[in-house]
């Protein structure tokens, strides 16, 4: 058998062009179904792990997929916002704990997530360097985001301007990075976390002003009269929160009406989960969902679509098999003199058969190896891209 394998290997190496064409054809046929199978399984595993770790999600009525994916993956969607007053309602009910999620803004492309310290405890996030944000304007960065943005403790990040035509609505805020999180292989690695009040400052709901009583602010004064100072339109809105200016920042309006993207709800028990879900779903304006149920439904759609890929693979595999059979038949006809020489040298018909089988086996093994390598590369890239969706 060693001699047959040696002869087959030498033949494959000698006919490089023919071998390369066969490998490309077979690898192309095996690559797509193998890659789809691996990607679907990996996505299912990743999605379900994240969904199972999140008991309930509360948000506005709309597309339930958008609500769950927006909460789990921090991508700004088209759903309406919900008021911050829901946090107090849930906490005061005694049936669960509410964790705010505000994910409308970015910093150099990385999502800025406004939340509370409860989120880090809930997800089991710890700092590899520095500490968690404790003051207005402080931020902690996920491990992947820190590498991509090249920031660490004591560095600064500036939030992206959302609308260049409405500077009064959102203003770029200079965030002071105070920590970098340990990697945990979830979307948290790619995000920038701040306190929810800092997110409201970025939204334009809170701000500070220059001190009009000092000499340097004289250019902003429109009128001074009876102890009152009126500022002109050039009054600067602070975009950097420092220990010296943090006391000047304040919010306008009712904090209970300030917006949140959604709320993660951690029920106290099964009874509390049922009560909260029934209460808020019955109100009509909100929707409370179990991410696990939504992801199962979503993956059901994915698997139904996968059936079409499988059917297409069967047809392509059949065409490839017929093509390979044609190549083998033509090869046998062309190599008739070669087989005659083997017979004269004492080779039996079984030797010729096994030689041909070994050649096809080597080509098939190389093709499968190439297809697997490409599928693994796509899997790695695909998972990385999926985390950023």
Secondary structure as GFF3:
##gff-version 3
##sequence-region A 1 389
A	DSSP	alpha_helix	2	14	.	.	.	ID=ss1
A	DSSP	alpha_helix	16	52	.	.	.	ID=ss2
A	DSSP	beta_strand	56	60	.	.	.	ID=ss3
A	DSSP	alpha_helix	64	73	.	.	.	ID=ss4
A	DSSP	beta_strand	82	83	.	.	.	ID=ss5
A	DSSP	alpha_helix	85	93	.	.	.	ID=ss6
A	DSSP	beta_strand	96	107	.	.	.	ID=ss7
A	DSSP	beta_strand	110	115	.	.	.	ID=ss8
A	DSSP	alpha_helix	117	123	.	.	.	ID=ss9
A	DSSP	beta_strand	127	130	.	.	.	ID=ss10
A	DSSP	beta_strand	138	141	.	.	.	ID=ss11
A	DSSP	alpha_helix	143	149	.	.	.	ID=ss12
A	DSSP	beta_strand	156	158	.	.	.	ID=ss13
A	DSSP	beta_strand	174	181	.	.	.	ID=ss14
A	DSSP	three_ten_helix	187	190	.	.	.	ID=ss15
A	DSSP	beta_strand	192	195	.	.	.	ID=ss16
A	DSSP	alpha_helix	196	203	.	.	.	ID=ss17
A	DSSP	beta_strand	206	207	.	.	.	ID=ss18
A	DSSP	three_ten_helix	215	220	.	.	.	ID=ss19
A	DSSP	beta_strand	221	225	.	.	.	ID=ss20
A	DSSP	beta_strand	228	231	.	.	.	ID=ss21
A	DSSP	three_ten_helix	246	248	.	.	.	ID=ss22
A	DSSP	beta_strand	250	251	.	.	.	ID=ss23
A	DSSP	three_ten_helix	255	257	.	.	.	ID=ss24
A	DSSP	beta_strand	259	260	.	.	.	ID=ss25
A	DSSP	beta_strand	262	267	.	.	.	ID=ss26
A	DSSP	alpha_helix	270	282	.	.	.	ID=ss27
A	DSSP	beta_strand	286	289	.	.	.	ID=ss28
A	DSSP	alpha_helix	291	334	.	.	.	ID=ss29
A	DSSP	alpha_helix	336	344	.	.	.	ID=ss30
A	DSSP	alpha_helix	349	387	.	.	.	ID=ss31
###
